[in-house]
Structure formats: structure tokens, C-alpha cells
Amino acid sequence: MTTTRILLIDDHALFRAGLRMVLSSLMAETLIFEAGTLTNALAAPATEMPDVILLDIHMPGLNGVEGIALLKRRWPKAKILMLSAQDDAAVKQLALLRGASDFISKTSSSDKIVSAIHCVLHGQHATPLTHSQEENTAANLPQHLTPRQCEVLELVCLGLSNKLIARQLAVSENTVRNHVQGILAFLQVSSRSEAAFAARNRGLVG
């Protein structure tokens, strides 16, 4: 039986440990690697090619959506299954457009997560949106930025990290990450650099 190689990327060690235990018990012949950040994951030897990458969408530094292209460039044949504690249709669609195979909630049952892994391993991807669904998704995208998101966007355009933005605005890094995700969804881009470029083109920042 062929060994399935899984790379689990999530910044919460307890979640990684729990999911690793579940996968080890429910999936035969599985080799699991872990990384707490995308940077650490990308530093792994290229020869350690995973079959499936379980990627948390909310990560410190580079977020999951931004990391999809980097992971696909390093391991083109790997299937990427996005994990999120929130079911955001706009972010899900953005992740799928960037090359993720599927998107599953962290609150899903163990059996459902394992089933999703088997599905992407066998080449099954999330069902493409129909035209009406695409229109509905577009309608659900944020129609404007909140005042706080505008502040965050200005600081992103200045090149500040989430940590520095959090310090300047006196909020948590997680709050900043959520604002950045909202900004990316609003601008329909997948990275901070694309967001800065789009914001300047639209005249949203000076």
C-alpha cells in the first residue's frame, strides 16, 4: 500500500496535535509532517513532497490564501485542502480560484475531514460555482471597507507587518489578520502586495 504524505500547516500546536492523532488513527499508511508557519513549511526539503497539504487560512505572516501559489510552485502535484474556523463564501471562492482543491471547516467531524482528504487525493475538487452562484458570491462580497479596514489598508500599503499594525492600532494580531482577509476579499486579490497595488490604482490610499 502506498504511503500518503500529508503536510499540516497551522499555527496552533494543539490543533495540529489533535488533527495528527485523528489522521493517524483513521488513515492507514500515512506519514504526517507539521509546520507552524508557511515559512517553515517552505523551508522543508523539496524532496519531501506531500500528496496533500492541509493549510489553515488564517496564518501569522503570510496567510493561507497568499501561500497557495508559493506551495503550488514548490510542490505542483500536491493537493491543497484549506482549513478555516469560519465559513466565508468570498474567502472560500478566492482560495479555490488560487488553486486550492477544497475548503473545509475546522469544526467538521473527523470523518468529514478524512473524507475530504480522500476526495482530493483521488482528483476530486470542490464543485465549480454556477453562473448564478458566482453572481450570488459577488453579491456577498463586502461592498465597502470599514473605517478600521481603511486604516489597516493604509498601513499595509506602507509595508507594515501584522505585528506592527497591531501595535500601532492597539489591537491583537488576530484582529489585524481578520481585517486583512476582509480587505483581500473586498479587492478580490490574494496577497498584500496585490492589495496595495489595487488600492493605489483605485485611489483608496494616497
N, C-alpha and C positions, 0 to 999 in steps of 0.2 A: 504494500500500500504506500502511495506517495505521501510524503510528509507535507503538510500545509504550513507555510511560513507566514506568520501574522506579525505585523508591526503595529503596536498600540501606542499612539501619541496622545497624551493627556497630561495636563499639569497637576492633576490631583492624584497623589500617590495612592491614597486609599481606594479611589475608584479603579485605578489601574490594577491594584492587587485583587480587588473583588472580581473584576471582569476576567482577569487572568485565571483565577480559580474556577470561574464558571466555564470558560472556554476549555480549560484543561480537562475538566470533568465531563463535558458534553461532546467534545470533539476528539476523535481518535487521531493519533499520529499528527499532533500539532506542535510546532515549535514557535514560541512566542517571544518577541523582543519588545522592549519598552523604551520610551523616551519621554522626558518631561517637557521638552520644547521641540519645536521644529528644527532649531539649530542643531541640537543634539542628534536628532533623527537623521538629518542630512550629513552629519559628520561620520555616520556609520560607513564601513567599507562598502563600496559599490557591489562587491561580490555577494554581500548578504542581501540578496534581492528578495523582498517579501512578495507573497502571492496576493495578500490583502493588507491594506493599511486602514486601520481604524483611527480616524482623525477627529479630535474634538474641535468644534468650530470656534470656540472661544479660548484662545491661547494667549499667553503673555508674549509680547514682541510681535512677531508675525502671527496673524490669526490664521485659522484653518482655511478660509477661502483664499487668502493670499498664498498660502503654502501649497495649494493643489498643483499649480503649474510647476513649482520647483520640484515637488515629489514626482510628478509625471515625467519631468525632464530627466531626473536621476534614475527612476525605475519605470520606464514606459509601459511595461506589461502589467504592472501592479494595479489591482483594482482598489479604488478608494471609497470607503464607506464612512460618510460623515456622521459624527455623533453630536447631539445637542440636547441641552436640558430644556430648550424652548422649541416649539413647533412654529417657526416663522416661515410662511409660504414664500415671501420675497427672497429671504436668505437661502432657502432651500433651492429655489429656481436658479439663483445666482450660482450656487455650488454645482448644480447639475450642468449648467452652461459652461462652467470652467473645467469640467471633466470628471467630476465625481460620479461614481456608478449608482450610488443611492444615498439616502439620508434617513437616519433612524433616531428616534428619541432615546435619550439615556434612561428614561423611565420605562422603556419597553421591557417585557418579560425576557428572561434568559433565553427561552425557546425562540422568541421572535428575533432576537439579535443573532443567534446561531443560524436561524433560517435565512436571515438577510445575508450573512456571510456565505452560506452555501449557494445562494442565488447569484451573487456577484462572481463567485468562483466559477460558476457554470455559464457565465456570459450574460446573465440576465441583468438588465439595467432598469432603473426607475422608468415607469411608463411616461413617454414624452407627453407634454401638455397638448391638448387640442387647442384649436384656434380660440374657442370660446373660453377655455381655461386660461390661456395666455392673456386674453383681454381681462379676465377676472383678476389674475395675478397683478397685471399692470394697474388695475383699479385699486388694488390693495396696497400698492407701493405708497410710501409716505409722500404726500403732496407738497410738503414744505419742511424745512428744518426748524427745530425748536430753537429758541434763543441760546440755550446751553449748547446745542449741537453746532450752532454757528460759532460759538466761542471755541469749541473743540476743533472745528474745521480750520479756523484761523491758525491755531497752534500747530495743527498737523501740517499745514502749508509752510510753517516756519521750520519744520523738520524735527519738532519735539517728539520724544518718545511718550508712550502712555504714562510711564512713571513720572516724567517731568510735567506732563499735562495735569496729572492727578495732583501733584504737589502744588502747582500754580493755582489750580481751581479749588483746592482743598476738598477733593473728593477721592474715592477709592479708585484703584486701577481698574477694578472690575466695572465700575460705573463708566469710566472712560472707554473701556473696550465695548460696552454696550452702545455708547454714543457713536463710536467709530463704525460699528456694524450698521447702525441706523443711517449714518452718512453714506456708507458704501451702497446700501440698498437704495437710498434716495437718488444717488448719482448713477446707479447701475454700473458700478465698477467693482473690481475685486482687490485693489491694493491702495495703500495710502498714497503712493506716487501718482496713480491714475486719478485718485480723488483730488489731489492738489492740482493736477493738470486740468481736470474737468471744471473744478471750482473757479480757476483763473479764467478759463475760456468762457464761462457763463457769467463772469463778473461778480461772483459771490464773495470774493475776497479781493483786497487791494493788490 
